[in-house]
Amino acid sequence: KHDEHKHDEHKHNEHKGDKDHAHLAEDLKKIASIFEFVRLPDSAECVQKKIDQSVRDVVLDRETSGDSGHKDVVIEADLTCGHPDKVTSFDFGPAFERFDDLAMIQVEGLVGDQSLSDSLTRERVLTSI
């Protein structure tokens, strides 16, 4: 219940993050395809089997960081590819084009028997296996 505490004990706008979190979570539910964020070679013939989205708050010291509104969005997808040997790179350009405030993408994955771990930015949107 919202009124269980006195509002004069803290800044009233601390609840703004709750609304932002809910709004972002709703927007994420509208994302039906990982291919809205990443391009794979067409020749790999990949199809999405599953996608899950979540929002995680990043806990930071608000007094020193000034970044109290930071959120991590986690998108997990399972793909099956007709020609997995053709999956040699992932282009995350579409994600950066879609979200102006996106700063970095942490990529973790498994392609066949090869693991992938990389950090991408607007300056470097492509990762290779």
SVG drawing of the C-alpha trace seen along z (x, -y; Angstrom):
<svg xmlns="http://www.w3.org/2000/svg" viewBox="-2 -16 37 44">
<polyline fill="none" stroke="black" stroke-width="0.4" points="0.0,0.0 1.5,-3.3 0.5,-5.4 2.1,-3.2 4.9,-5.7 5.1,-9.5 6.1,-11.4 8.0,-14.0 10.6,-11.3 11.9,-11.0 11.9,-12.7 8.5,-12.3 10.0,-11.5 11.6,-8.3 8.5,-6.5 9.1,-7.8 11.5,-4.8 8.7,-2.4 6.5,-3.9 9.5,-4.0 10.2,-0.3 6.6,0.7 6.5,-1.3 9.7,0.2 8.5,3.7 5.3,3.1 7.3,1.9 9.5,5.0 6.4,7.3 5.6,5.8 8.9,7.2 8.1,10.4 11.3,11.1 15.0,10.9 15.4,10.0 14.2,6.5 17.6,6.0 20.1,8.2 20.8,9.2 22.1,12.6 23.2,13.8 20.1,14.8 22.0,17.8 22.0,19.3 18.2,19.7 17.6,19.0 14.2,19.0 13.4,17.9 12.0,20.6 11.7,18.5 12.2,14.9 12.1,13.6 12.5,10.0 13.1,8.6 14.1,5.3 16.6,5.2 17.4,2.1 21.1,1.3 21.9,0.4 24.3,-2.5 25.2,-5.0 22.9,-7.8 25.0,-10.5 28.2,-9.8 27.0,-8.4 24.1,-10.6 22.8,-7.6 19.9,-6.5 17.6,-5.9 19.9,-3.3 18.2,0.0 19.5,3.2 17.2,4.8 17.8,8.5 16.6,10.2 17.1,13.9 16.3,15.7 16.7,19.3 17.2,19.7 17.4,22.7 19.4,22.3 19.2,24.5 22.8,23.7 24.5,22.9 27.9,22.9 26.8,19.7 26.4,17.9 29.7,16.1 28.6,12.7 25.8,10.8 25.0,7.3 23.4,5.4 23.0,2.2 19.2,2.4 19.1,2.3 21.2,-0.9 19.0,-2.4 15.8,-1.7 16.9,-2.9 18.5,-6.4 19.6,-6.0 21.1,-2.5 24.8,-2.8 26.1,0.8 25.0,4.4 26.6,7.3 26.3,10.3 26.4,13.8 25.7,16.8 26.3,20.3 26.4,21.1 26.9,24.8 29.8,25.7 31.3,22.2 30.6,19.6 30.3,15.9 30.9,13.1 31.3,9.5 30.5,5.9 29.2,3.7 28.7,0.0 27.3,-2.4 30.9,-2.6 31.1,1.2 27.9,3.0 29.2,6.2 30.5,9.3 32.0,12.4 32.4,16.0"/>
</svg>
